[in-house]
Amino acid sequence: MTAIPMNRRTLVASLIGGGLLLPRLAFANTPSERIFVNAYGSPQGFGFAAFGADGALRYTLPLPQRGHSFTQSPDARTGVAFARRPGSFARVFDLRSGTVQHEIAATEDRNFCGHGAYSADGRLLHATEVVASTGDGVLGIYDVRDGYRRIGEFATRGLDPHEILLMPDGRTLVVANGGILMRSDMPRLKLNIPDMAPSLVYLDSRDGSLTGEIKPARELHQLSTRHIAIDRHGRVAVAMQYEGPADDDVPLVALHDPGAGETGFRYLPMPRAEQTALRQYCGSAAIDRTGRYLAVSSPRGNRVLVWDLAADAMPMVASVPLGDVCGLGASGEAGGFVLSAGTGKREVWHQGSAQPRMLSATERRLQWDNHMMPVMI
């Protein structure tokens, strides 16, 4: 996301009813369950929290600056919270208890860009980063066994790298390069909008070599590729943000199938009214538990849109209203998603339901931020 909306930034004390929870062990003698980890803002500052399918908080942890997104180790024991770009830290924590294990400081002339991904064996962590002095994109490489020591980096072949995921082959990393030039001395100023060059790149995790690169057509070069998800066929869904004129008619959600040798994006159908309502901005993308349904949120559009990727035409099948919604995570249900919003609301929606269901223990003390990570622990 770009600037935080006023209903996130304006932290109203009357919505809070006390202090935040301290990190605590909450899973002793409980069966395996799905939890959801989400960044938040509050009058006390920024942090992230884990909550269960019932909505009850399992733990909260403060952060020194605004958080953005998360990744989990292959064994689902460890999580990493990344600071929002230009981020100065990443925090490693135990997913079951919320206990902090390591603090990773950004190295000299590098800033974190909010996302990361473990290698298939869990020995390395890759983080999207930017060279602060030039704006060039890199993947920082961290040795997990050596206390997350930074051991190198790969170029992302673009500016403004954002979300990164490990492909199903366990070797290829897919990175969304947003294409926007920003510098550390002007951290939120976009310096190259007329000439931006977004891309989706595939990198070999062994040596950083480029194995594939997809770019929007020239007339769509201001369509920033930012958030991604992978479906059950290994296709990459891309949620975009348009930096051109507000009234331009441009697609915002696409699919790319590297296994089929596709050379361009396949843009997903969207009714004109829904596209206009998004205000050129998608905030997060998620695939349901079955790998069939794609959900994309828009905090500016106050809604989540859902597509059926198994159908021939890949139609949009739902528009779910929720004010200031951005966080998305697959629920335990087929075709189901958990949604979180800057208003403090959290809801559950699944394909076939007429209306979303509010979580029974809605947490209004916290204003939920960009991204949600579902984990089975």
C-alpha positions in Angstrom: 0.0 0.0 0.0 1.0 3.6 -0.3 0.0 6.2 2.3 -2.0 4.8 5.2 -5.7 6.0 5.0 -6.8 8.5 7.6 -9.0 5.9 9.4 -5.8 4.0 10.0 -3.6 6.9 10.8 -6.1 8.6 13.0 -6.0 6.3 16.0 -9.1 7.0 18.0 -8.6 6.3 21.7 -12.3 5.7 22.2 -12.0 2.5 20.0 -9.4 1.1 22.2 -10.5 0.0 25.7 -7.2 -0.7 27.4 -3.6 -1.7 26.7 -2.3 -4.3 24.3 -1.7 -7.9 25.2 1.8 -8.9 26.0 3.4 -11.9 24.1 2.2 -15.0 25.8 2.1 -18.8 25.3 -1.5 -19.7 24.3 -1.3 -23.1 22.7 -0.2 -25.5 25.4 -2.3 -28.7 25.2 -4.4 -27.5 22.3 -4.8 -29.4 19.0 -3.4 -28.2 15.7 -5.2 -25.1 14.5 -5.2 -22.4 11.9 -4.1 -19.0 13.1 -3.9 -15.7 11.2 -1.0 -13.2 11.7 -1.7 -9.6 10.8 0.0 -6.2 11.2 -1.9 -3.5 13.1 -1.8 0.1 14.2 -3.0 1.4 17.6 -2.7 4.4 19.9 0.3 2.7 21.5 2.1 2.3 18.2 2.5 -0.4 15.6 2.7 -4.2 16.0 1.4 -7.5 14.8 -1.0 -10.0 16.2 -2.1 -13.6 15.8 -5.7 -14.6 16.2 -7.6 -17.9 15.8 -10.6 -18.8 13.6 -12.8 -17.6 16.4 -11.2 -14.2 16.2 -9.7 -14.3 19.7 -6.2 -12.9 20.0 -3.5 -15.5 20.7 -0.7 -12.9 21.1 0.4 -9.4 20.1 3.9 -8.0 19.6 4.9 -4.4 19.3 7.1 -3.2 16.4 9.3 -0.1 16.3 7.8 1.1 13.0 4.9 0.1 10.8 4.8 -3.5 9.8 3.8 -4.8 6.4 3.8 -8.5 5.7 5.1 -11.9 6.8 6.6 -15.2 5.8 6.8 -18.6 7.5 9.4 -21.3 7.6 8.7 -24.5 5.8 8.0 -26.3 9.1 5.6 -23.6 10.1 7.4 -23.0 13.4 9.0 -19.7 12.7 7.6 -16.4 11.2 9.3 -13.3 10.0 7.6 -9.9 10.2 8.9 -7.3 7.7 8.8 -3.5 8.2 6.9 -1.4 5.6 9.2 0.1 3.0 11.6 1.7 3.4 12.0 -0.7 6.3 14.9 -0.8 8.7 14.2 -4.2 10.3 12.7 -7.7 10.1 11.7 -9.6 13.2 11.9 -13.4 13.6 9.4 -14.9 16.0 8.0 -18.2 17.1 4.6 -18.7 15.5 3.2 -20.7 18.4 4.1 -18.4 21.2 4.9 -15.1 19.6 8.4 -15.1 21.3 10.9 -13.0 19.4 13.9 -15.0 18.3 16.0 -12.6 16.2 16.1 -9.0 15.0 17.4 -8.4 11.6 18.7 -4.9 10.9 18.8 -3.6 7.4 22.4 -3.5 6.2 24.1 -0.3 5.1 22.5 1.4 2.0 19.7 -1.2 2.0 16.0 -1.0 3.0 13.5 -3.8 3.4 10.5 -3.6 1.1 8.0 -5.5 3.2 8.1 -9.1 2.0 10.3 -12.2 2.1 10.4 -16.0 1.4 12.3 -18.9 2.8 14.1 -21.4 0.7 12.5 -24.9 0.4 14.8 -26.4 3.0 14.4 -23.5 5.4 18.1 -22.7 5.5 17.9 -19.3 3.7 15.6 -16.3 4.0 15.2 -14.1 0.9 14.0 -10.5 1.5 13.0 -7.9 -1.1 15.2 -4.9 -0.6 16.1 -1.7 -2.3 19.5 0.0 -2.6 18.8 3.2 -0.7 21.1 5.4 -2.7 20.0 4.3 -6.2 16.6 2.6 -5.9 17.8 -0.6 -7.5 16.0 -3.8 -6.4 17.8 -6.7 -4.7 17.0 -9.8 -2.8 18.9 -9.9 0.5 20.0 -13.5 1.4 20.1 -14.5 5.1 21.6 -17.6 6.7 19.0 -19.0 9.1 21.5 -21.3 10.9 23.9 -18.5 11.5 21.4 -16.2 13.3 20.0 -14.8 10.1 23.3 -13.3 9.1 23.2 -11.5 5.7 25.5 -13.5 3.3 24.8 -11.9 0.0 22.2 -10.5 -2.5 20.8 -11.0 -6.0 19.6 -8.3 -8.3 15.9 -8.4 -9.0 16.4 -6.8 -12.5 14.1 -4.0 -11.6 13.1 -1.1 -9.3 10.9 -1.3 -6.3 10.8 -5.1 -5.6 7.8 -5.9 -3.5 6.2 -9.4 -2.9 8.3 -12.5 -3.4 7.1 -16.2 -3.3 8.8 -19.5 -3.8 7.4 -21.4 -6.7 6.1 -25.0 -6.4 9.3 -26.4 -7.9 11.1 -25.4 -4.7 13.8 -23.6 -6.6 12.4 -20.6 -8.5 11.6 -17.3 -6.8 9.0 -15.1 -8.3 9.3 -11.4 -7.6 7.0 -8.5 -8.4 9.0 -5.4 -9.3 6.8 -2.4 -8.8 9.0 -0.3 -11.2 8.8 2.9 -9.1 12.0 4.8 -8.3 12.3 6.0 -4.7 15.3 7.1 -2.6 15.9 6.9 1.1 16.2 10.7 1.4 12.7 11.0 -0.1 11.2 7.8 1.1 7.6 8.1 -0.2 8.2 10.3 -3.3 7.8 8.5 -6.6 10.5 9.9 -8.9 9.9 8.1 -12.3 6.2 7.8 -12.9 6.4 8.8 -16.6 9.1 6.2 -17.2 8.4 3.4 -14.7 9.0 -0.2 -15.8 7.2 -2.8 -13.7 7.9 -6.5 -14.2 7.3 -10.0 -12.9 10.5 -11.9 -12.7 11.5 -15.5 -12.1 14.9 -16.0 -10.5 16.8 -19.2 -9.9 17.4 -19.2 -6.1 20.7 -21.0 -6.5 22.5 -18.2 -8.3 20.0 -15.4 -8.9 20.0 -16.0 -12.6 16.9 -14.7 -14.5 14.7 -17.5 -15.9 11.7 -15.4 -16.9 10.5 -11.8 -17.1 7.0 -10.6 -17.9 6.2 -6.9 -18.4 2.9 -5.1 -19.0 2.4 -3.8 -22.5 4.0 -0.4 -23.2 0.7 1.4 -22.9 0.3 -0.1 -19.4 3.8 0.7 -18.2 2.4 2.6 -15.2 0.7 -0.5 -14.0 2.8 -1.4 -10.9 3.1 -5.1 -10.2 3.0 -5.4 -6.4 1.3 -8.4 -4.8 1.2 -12.0 -6.0 -0.3 -15.4 -5.1 0.1 -18.9 -6.6 -2.8 -21.2 -7.5 -2.9 -25.0 -7.5 -1.6 -25.2 -11.1 1.5 -23.0 -10.4 0.1 -20.0 -12.1 0.9 -16.6 -10.6 -1.9 -14.1 -9.9 -0.8 -10.5 -9.8 -2.6 -7.6 -8.1 -1.6 -4.2 -9.4 -1.7 -0.5 -8.7 -2.1 2.0 -11.5 0.0 5.2 -11.2 -1.4 6.9 -14.3 -4.5 9.1 -14.6 -7.4 8.2 -12.3 -9.9 7.9 -15.1 -7.9 5.6 -17.3 -9.6 2.3 -18.1 -6.9 -0.3 -17.2 -6.9 -3.9 -15.9 -5.7 -4.4 -12.4 -5.6 -8.2 -11.9 -3.7 -10.7 -14.0 -2.6 -14.3 -14.3 0.7 -15.6 -15.7 1.4 -19.3 -16.3 5.1 -19.9 -16.5 4.6 -23.6 -17.1 2.7 -22.9 -20.3 5.4 -20.7 -21.7 3.2 -17.6 -21.7 4.9 -14.4 -22.7 2.4 -12.0 -21.3 -0.2 -11.4 -18.7 -3.7 -12.7 -19.0 -5.9 -10.0 -17.5 -8.9 -11.3 -15.5 -12.4 -10.0 -16.3 -13.9 -7.4 -14.1 -17.2 -5.5 -14.5 -16.6 -1.9 -15.3 -18.4 -0.7 -12.2 -16.2 -2.8 -9.9 -13.0 -1.7 -11.7 -14.0 1.9 -11.3 -14.8 1.3 -7.6 -11.2 0.0 -6.9 -9.8 3.5 -7.7 -6.8 2.0 -9.5 -5.6 0.2 -6.3 -5.3 -3.4 -5.2 -3.9 -4.1 -1.8 -3.4 -7.8 -1.3 -3.9 -11.2 -3.1 -4.7 -14.6 -1.7 -5.6 -18.1 -3.0 -8.1 -20.2 -1.1 -7.3 -23.6 0.5 -8.2 -25.5 -2.6 -6.2 -23.3 -4.9 -9.2 -22.6 -7.0 -10.4 -19.1 -5.9 -8.4 -15.9 -6.1 -9.3 -13.0 -3.8 -8.0 -9.5 -4.2 -8.6 -6.7 -1.7 -8.8 -2.9 -2.3 -8.8 -0.6 0.8 -9.6 2.3 -1.5 -12.5 0.5 -3.1 -13.7 -0.9 0.3 -14.2 -4.4 -1.1 -12.7 -7.8 -1.9 -13.2 -9.3 -5.4 -13.1 -13.1 -6.0 -12.5 -15.0 -9.2 -13.0 -18.7 -10.1 -9.7 -19.8 -11.7 -11.0 -23.2 -12.5 -13.7 -22.0 -14.9 -12.8 -21.5 -18.5 -13.4 -17.8 -18.6 -12.1 -17.3 -15.0 -15.1 -15.1 -14.1 -15.3 -12.8 -11.2 -17.8 -14.5 -8.9 -18.2 -12.2 -5.9 -17.7 -8.6 -4.7 -17.6 -8.6 -0.9 -18.0 -5.1 0.8 -15.9 -4.2 3.7 -14.6 -0.7 4.5 -10.8 -0.2 4.4 -10.2 -3.9 3.8 -6.7 -5.0 2.9 -5.7 -8.2 4.9 -6.6 -11.5 3.2 -5.9 -15.1 4.2 -7.3 -18.5 3.2 -9.7 -19.8 5.8 -10.1 -23.5 6.5 -13.1 -23.7 4.2 -13.0 -24.4 0.5 -13.5 -21.1 -1.3 -13.2 -19.3 2.1 -11.2 -16.2 3.1 -10.7 -14.2 6.3 -10.7 -10.4 5.7 -9.3 -7.7 8.0 -9.8 -4.0 7.8 -8.4 -0.7 9.2 -11.7 -0.2 11.0 -10.8 -3.1 13.3 -13.3 -5.4 11.7 -12.5 -9.0 10.7 -14.9 -11.1 8.6 -15.1 -14.6 7.1 -16.5 -15.2 3.6 -16.8 -18.3 1.5 -18.0 -19.0 -2.0 -21.7 -19.5 -2.0 -22.5 -17.4 1.1 -24.8 -14.5 0.6 -23.0 -12.3 3.2 -19.7 -12.4 5.1 -19.8 -13.5 8.7 -18.2 -11.3 11.4 -15.8 -13.1 13.6 -17.4 -13.8 17.0 -14.7 -11.9 18.9 -14.1 -8.8 16.7 -11.1 -6.9 17.9 -11.8 -3.2 17.7 -8.7 -2.1 19.7 -6.4 -2.7 16.7 -6.6 -1.2 13.2 -5.6 -4.1 10.9 -3.0 -3.2 8.3 -1.8 -4.5 5.0 -1.4 -8.2 5.0 -2.5 -11.4 6.7 -0.7 -14.7 6.9 -2.6 -17.9 7.7 -0.6 -20.6 9.4 -1.4 -24.2 10.6 0.4 -24.7 13.9 
